[in-house]
C-alpha cells in the first residue's frame, strides 16, 4: 500500500516530491440523455436528418454519467462553468500537476455496479478500479466494483511518468472510466477527462500558463445495444430493472442485435455525447493560444480523423489540420486561430460525418 505523508494539505507519496492534494466528490448518476437537445442537423449539411420520426429512432436514452458534487454529502451538484458546458456527457474535469495527488470520493447512485479507473496515473491495487483476476483480495478488491448505493475513495498519484514527456506541450490529457464490464459501462456513458500539467506550469485555477483557452472533445460512437440500460430503453420506458436483474441479463442473447440495419438505429455518432451540431459553440479569439484535448471511446467504430476547417494545429510535432484517433486514444493539438468566422469541426470518416459527428467552432476578432 502506498503511504501518503500530509502536511498542511500537501501530500507526499514515498519516493516522490511534495505536491497538492486535489479532492473531488464524484457520483455516477442516472439521467435521461438527449443526443440532440436543440434539434437535428444544426450544422446544415446536405443530407442531414432533421426529423426523428422520419428516420424512426429516438434520441433520448436512460444513461449513467459521472457528475461532480460540492462535498461528501452528495446533495448539491457543483455547477459546470460556462467554458466547460461543452463537456456534454463527459464527467467532471480532473486536474493536477506532476507531483500532486488526486483523491476521488466516489458515490454510486445508479442501479449497476461501476467504478473509476484512471489512465496514465499511478495507483496501488486498491485504487485501480478494474475487475479481473489480479491475485488480490479483501480491501484491495473493494475498488473493482462499487455496488449500487455504495461509496469508495480512490487515490491516484501523479509522478513524472504521468505528466508531459519530452517534446510534449505543458499539459496532456488522460481519461477515467468505469471498468467493471467496460463495454457496457462506457456505452452507458461513464467516461471523463483528466488533464495533467508539468510541475509549476499552471495558474492558480489549474490552467496551463502558456494557453489562453482549452477545449476537450471526445469522439464517440455510443452503441445503445451495448449499454446496461438497453432493455429498459428498448421498451421505451423510464423505469428499469433492479441492478441485479440488469447484471444477470448482461450476457443474454436477447440484448444483442445481429441485424446491422436494426443495430444502426441505436448507434449515435457523437462529440461529447451530442450529434449534428448540438455541441455548444466552441468560441475563441483570433490570435489566442488554444489547446485542444482529443479523446475517443472504445467501440470498433471509434477510429476517427478529427478535422478543423479554416485553421491548422500543431500535434505530434507536426503542423496539420487532421489528427488521427484510434479506440481509447488521447491526443493534444495546439492552435493559434487566424481566420475569423464560423467553422466546421468533424470526423472525416465518411460514415461518422454522414451520421452526425459534427460540431461548429467560431473565431471572433
N, C-alpha and C positions, 0 to 999 in steps of 0.2 A: 504494500500500500504506500502511495506517495504521501509524505508528510508535508504540510504547509505550515511555515512559520509566519505569523502575522504580527505586525507592529503598526499601530495606528492605521489600520486598513490597508497596509502594504504587505502583500504576501510574498513569500519566497519558497519555491519548491526546492528541495535539497538538490544542490548542484546547479542551480540556475540563479540568475540575477534578480534583484528586487524589482517588483513592478506593482501594478494596481490590481485590486480585486474588482471585477465587474460582475454585479449580481443582477440577474434577470428573473422575472416571475412570468413564466410562460405556461399556458394551458393549451391542451388540444380540445377544441370546442366543435360542436356540430352546428352547421349553418346550412341554409338554402343558398347555394351559389348560382348566380346568373352569369353565364359566359358572355352575354350581350345585353347588359342592363340598359343601354341607351338606344338599342335598335340594331338593325342589321346593315351591313355594307356601308359603314360610315366613311370609309376611305373613298368610296365611289368608283371602285374599279369595275370595268365592264365584265359582265358575267357573274358578279357577286350576288349572293342570295339576299333578298330583302324581306321575304315573307316566310316565317317559320311554318305556318300551316301548309304553304306550298311545298316545302321540302319534307314535311311530315316528321319533324323532330322537335323535341322540347329543347329549351336552353337553360333551364334552372334545375339543379340537382341537389339532393342532400349530400353534403360532403363533410369532411373533418379538416380543420385548419388550425394552425398554431396562432395564438393571439397573446399579446403581452398585457399584463395587469400591473397595477401600481404597487402591490405588496402581496405578502403571502396569505392574505385573506381571500384573494381571488374573487373579489366582489366588484371592483372597479376597473374597467378596461383602461389602459393607458392610451390616450388619443394618438393617432398616427398623424404626424405633422404634414402640412401641405406638400412639402417637397418629396415626401415618401408615399403619397397616396397612390403613386403608380406601381407600388409593390403588388397591388391586387391580392391574389390568393396566397402569395408568399407570406411566410411567418415573419415575425419582427426581426429587424436587422440587429445582429450581434456584432459589436466592435471590440477590438483590442489592439494593443501594440505588442511587439516582441518583448518577452519578459513578464507579461501580465498573466493573470489567472481569471478564467471565466467560470462563474458558478451559476447554474440554472436550477431554480426551484420549479419543477415540472409537475403540473396537475393534470390528470386525465379526466376530462369532463365528458368523454364520449362513451359509447356502448361497446367499444372494441378495445382490445389491449394494444398499446402502442408505446413508443419510446422516443428518445432523441439520440441520434448518432451523428457525430461531427467528423467531417472530412478534414484531414490535414493537421489537426491539433493533436496534442499529446494527452493521454489519459491512462489511468490504471484500469484494470479489468472491471472494476465496479462502476466505471463511467463510460463504458464502450457503447452501451445502448443497442446491442445487436444480439439476436438469439441464434446460437449454434453450439455445437459440442466443442467447447474450448477448454475442457478439463477443469473448469472452476465449479464452485458450488457455494451454497449458503449466501452470505452477503454479497459475494462477487457476482451472483446471478440475478439479484433483485433489479438491476438496471435494465436487464434484457427485454422485459415486457412489463409495463406498468398496467395493472388491471383497471377496469372501469372504476372511477371514483378514487383511484389511488394517487399517491404523490411520491416523488423521488427527487433527490438532489444530485445533479451531475456536476462534476468538477473537471474542467479541461484546462490544461496548461498551454502556453504559447511560447515554446522555445524558438531558437533561431531557425530551426528547420521548418517551422510553421509559418515563417514570415517571408518577405520578398527575397528571392535569390539573386545571385549576381546578374546584373543586366535587367532585372525586373523593375517596374515602377515602384514608387514608395509604398504602395498598398496593393494587395492582391485579394482575390475572392475565393472563399470556400463555401461549402453548403452543409446544412444539417437536415436530417430527415428521419422518419420513423423506419426501424429496421427489424420489425417483428416478422411480418410476411411482407417483405419490401415492395413487391409489385402492387399488392393491394393497398398497402399503406400510402404509397406515393400517388397512385391513381385516385385515392380518396382525397388527396390534397395536402398531405403532411410533408412540407418541404419549406426551408427558409435559408437566408443568406448569412454569411459571416465575412466581415472584412478585417483583415489583419494588416497593420501598417508597421513599417520599420520603427525601431526604438527611437523615440524622440521626434518622430516625423509628423505628429498630429497637433492640431489646435486643442483648446480646452474642450470643445464639443466632440472630439474624436475624429474630425475630418482631416484628411491629409493637407499639410500646409501648401503643397505645390499644386493643388487643384482648386477651382472655383465652384465646380458643380459635379455631382455624381449621379449616375443612373444605374439601376440594377434591372436586368431583363432576363427572364427565364423562358427559353423557347421549349415548349412542352406540348406533346400530343397526349392529352388526357384521354384514357380509354375507360369509359364508364362501365364496360363489361368486366373490367378487372378491379373495380372498386369494391370495398367491403359492402357498400350500400346499393349494389346493383339490383338485387332482388326488390328492395323497397322502392327504388327509383323506377324499375321496370313496371311495377304495379301502379306507378303514378300516385303513390300515397306518401304522405309526410311522416306517418308513423312507421316504425321499423321494428324488426325482430329484436328480442333481447340479445345482449352481447354474446352469450354462449351459443345461442342458436345461429347467429351470424358466423361465428368461428366454425361451428360444425358444418356449415354449408360451404365453407371456403373452397373445398376441392370438388364439390358436386358438379356433375356434368351439365346440369340444367342452368348453371351460372355462366356457361361459356357459349359463345356463338361461333359456329364454324362457317356460316354463310357470310362471305365477305361484304356483300351489299348490305345485309342487315347490320352487321357489326359497324360498318362505316357510319351509320346514323348515330352511333354512340361515341364517335371519335371527335375531339374538339382540338383544333389546331390553333394553339393559343400562345400569346405572350403574357406572362404573369396571370394566366388563367382567364384572359379576355381575348375575344376574337374580333376581327373585321373592324378595327379602328376604335374599339371600346376602351383601349388603354388611355388613361388621361394624357392629354397633350404634354409631351416632353419638351420643355421650353428652356432655351439658353440664349445667351447674348453673343453676338459676333465678337470673336477675339478671346472669349473665355477659355480657360483650361478645363476641359470636360473629360471626366473619366467614366468610361462605360465598363461595368462588370457584367459579363455574359455567362449564363448558365444554360444547361439543357437537362431534361429529365431522362428516364431510363428505359422507355419503350423502344422497340426495334425501329419505330418510325422517327425516333429522336436523333436524326442526323441532319444537321442544319448548316446552311451557309447564310449567316446574317449579313445584310446589305443595307448601307446608308446611301440614300440619294443625295447628291449635291455637295458631299463633303468627303474627306478622307480621314483615316485614323492611322496611328502607329500601334501595331500589335505584333508580338513575337519578333521584334527588332526589324520590322519592315513596314513600309507605307502601303496601305491598301484601302479598299472600301468594302472588303468582304472578310469575314472571319469564320473559319470552319469550326463546328462543334460536333463531337460525337456524343453518344449517350453518356450522361453524368459527367460531362466535361465542363471545365471552368476556364475563362479567359478574361484578359483585361485589354482594353483599347483606349488610347488617349487621342482626343480630338481637340483641335482649335478651329471651330467653325468659322468660315469666311464668306459663305453665301447666304444672304438673308432670304427668308421665305419659309413656307411650309413644305416639308419633305417627307418622302416615304421611307419607312424603316420596316424591313420584312425579311422572311426567309426566302431564299432563291430556289429552293427545291420546288419544282412545279406543283406537286400535289399539295404541299403545305401552303404555298402562296394562293392557290386556287381555293383552298378550303378555309382561308381566313387568318393565316398567321401574318397579320399586317398591323402596323401602327403608324402614327404620324408624329413627327417632331418639328419644332419651329425654331428658327434662328431670328432673333429680333436685333435691331441696330444697337 
